[in-house]
């Protein structure tokens, strides 16, 4: 039994009994931990590097105009680079404005007065300037016109069109896509409004109806659609509901009832039925009453006359 109990110690125990065993274990553990930390750090750096490369790819074209632009979400801008240094030479002709404002918005040319369909913009110093696109859109018209001073027309969504007249050095052509703020021409002069000097005549049209550009500057283009729909509803609704009801309904209910109904119920009943019956009955009663009542008084008077005669004879 004693020999069986005296078994050789295990290898691990023998190694642990060595003086250098614990130091070796500590060093090995530290090396494993450091290696794991190093590998983990490299994995984080690789992921961060990949993220930077992807963001660099996505932001590579930053600052360049996009291909498709929804102009309804854009804010309408003045067609100049610096609106603070610009002045309006002639205002838009507003039919709802006072008489003085309407007179100032008239353009006189060739002994005729024309209503200004836009606004005429110039610089304070009177110098030429770049004409910018007020909204993104497609160029649909480029026209040389000495009277108007040349014309560029840009089409947008929902029937909205911006027009730039009195320009020169036109930089776009029909079919071009322009972005908001892009230079499309240079301000010039026109024969129809020589008093304005170097300027640009700027118009906003909806379904070929001229609108006051100042009503929509710094507003989204969708405001044009909302304003025109509200104006159309305001003009149509009162005409349908008010005038028809006032003119037609009272005529049917009032005049017909007053003229027809009383004639049937009142005059016919009073004149033909009731009076005829009453008068006939009364006349019949009178005739019968006269005959019956008249005979009695007649008999009385005859008897009285006979008695008078008898009394006279007796007296004689």
C-alpha positions, 0 to 999 in steps of 0.5 A: 500500500505504501508503495502505491501511495508514493506515486511520482508527481506530475510534470506540471507540479514539477514545473511550478516548483521551479523558481522561473516558472511563475515569471515565465507564466507572467511574461507569456500572459502579458505577451498574449494580452498585448498581441490581442490588443494590437490585433484589435487596434488594427481592426479598428483602424482598418474599419475607420480607414474604409469609412473615410474612403467611402465618405471621400467617394460620396463627397467627391462631387460635392459642390457640383450641380446635381443632374435632377433638381426639383425646382418646387423646393427651391427658393426664388431668388433675384436674378442678380449676384448681389440683391442688396446693391440692386435697385428697381427702376420700374415696378410691376403693374398691379391692377389692385394698386393705387392710381399713382403706383399704376402710373409709375408702372407704365412704360411709354414707347412710340406714343403708347403706354404699356403695362409693365409685366415684370420688374426692371432691375439695375445696379446702384452704380449703373454698371453692367452685371451678370444675370443669374437664373432665378430658378433651375429649369430648362431653356426654352427660348433665346431670342434676339430682339432690339426692341426688348433687348434680347430675351431668354426664357426658362421653363420650370415645373407646373407651368411656371416660366421665368423671362429675362429681357434686356440682356446681351452676351447670352451664355445659354442655348435652347435645350440647356439645363440651367441651375439656380444662380448660374450666369445666363447673360449680361445686363444690357439696354432696350429701346422700349425702356431706355430710361432704365439704362443698363438693366434686366427686365425680369418676369415670372409667369404662370400659365402665361399670366404675368405675376409680380416677382416681388410677391414670390422672392425668397419663397418656394416656387410651390407658393406660385401654384398655391397663390394662383389656386387661391385666387381662382377659387376666390373669383369663382365661388361667390359668382356661383353661390350668390347671384344664382340663389338671389335671383332665381329662388325668390322669384319662384317662391314669392311671386307665384305663391302671391299671384296664384294661391290667393286668387283661387282660395280667396276670390273664388270662395268669397264671390261665387260660393258664399255670397250667392247662397246667403243672398238667395236664402235671404231673399227667399226668406224676405219674400216668404216673410212678407207674404205671411207677415203682411197678411196678418197686418192686413186683416187687422187694418180691415177689422179696425175700419169696419168697427169705425164704420159701425160706430159712425152709423150708431152715432148718426 
